[in-house]
Amino acid sequence: MINANEQWVRIQAYKHDGEFHRMWSHCFLLEENADYYVLVSVRAKVVETNGRVWHTKEPAVFIFSKKEWFNVIAMIKEGGITYYANVASPTIKDKGFLKYIDYDLDLKLYPNGGTRLLDQNEYAHHCETLDYGEDIKAILQMTTDLIQHKMDHREYPFIDEKINEYFALFLNKTKFVDNRSKK
């Protein structure tokens, strides 16, 4: 169950060696169960490891798995929902932060159903420099295959209706006004 003091959380991503990678501020923790966390952000502030700061452009629903080695950002755009899946360690909650290790590989699912595997060069580089090890590499390959399967078959969390339902629930709970469609 979500405690009122824990509804707004920050997300921190690290690399395999423990180095800070990226942080998102002000994400609303909409749901937590035994398997995952569901968050929503609107114009979240993002801080990169090099200190660069930027804000997200569109609302997003985040699904962070507690057990599986990936998380998903569903970006709600005018042309439809674009999904960005990070191959990453299971997520933990620690003192108001959701934390995970980013393992470089990402898959993107576009509104037209097309998919793309991203950051393969970064993954190859970090396999050596951060010494992922054969056990980790096997998990990451199985996870990449699992994500691709879920995307191809539109299995949870790659279900537009569910993402729209989460966003509507966020709007209702927070009384946030979605002005995107107003010109």
C-alpha positions, 0 to 999 in steps of 0.5 A, a space after each residue: 500500500 502507498 503511504 501519502 508521504 511516499 506518493 512523490 518519489 525520485 528515480 535513480 539509475 546507476 551503472 554496474 560499478 555503482 556509479 551514478 547514471 541519471 535521476 528523475 525528480 517528482 514522479 508520482 507513485 501511482 501503484 505498488 504491488 508485489 511485482 512492480 511499481 507504476 509511476 507517472 511523470 509530467 515534465 520531470 526534471 532529469 539530472 545526468 551523470 555529467 550534471 546536465 539538467 533537462 525536463 521531459 517533454 511529454 507525460 510518461 508512465 513508468 513501470 518498474 519491475 521488482 523481479 524482472 530485469 527491465 523497466 519501461 517508460 511509456 511516453 504519451 505523445 500526440 501520435 500515440 504511445 512510444 515505449 522505451 524499455 531499459 534492460 536493467 536490474 530489478 528495482 528497489 525502493 530506498 528512502 524515497 528513491 526507486 533505484 536500479 542498475 542500467 545495463 545499457 541495452 534499450 528497446 523502443 516500441 513505436 506507435 506503428 508497431 515497429 521496434 528497435 534495439 538501441 545502445 548495442 555499442 555502449 553495451 559491448 563497451 561496458 561488458 568489458 570495462 565494467 566486467 559484466 560477467 557471463 551470468 549477467 550477460 546471459 540474464 541480459 540476453 534473455 531479458 532482451 528476448 523477453 522484452 522483444 516478445 512482449 512488444 511483439 505480442 503487446 503483452 503487459 506493460 506494452 498495452 496502450 489501453 492500460 497506460 491510458 488508464 494509468 494516466 487517467 487515474 493519475 489525473 484524477 488522483 492529483 487533479 493535475 490539468 492536462 493542457 496538451 490538447 488545448 491550443 
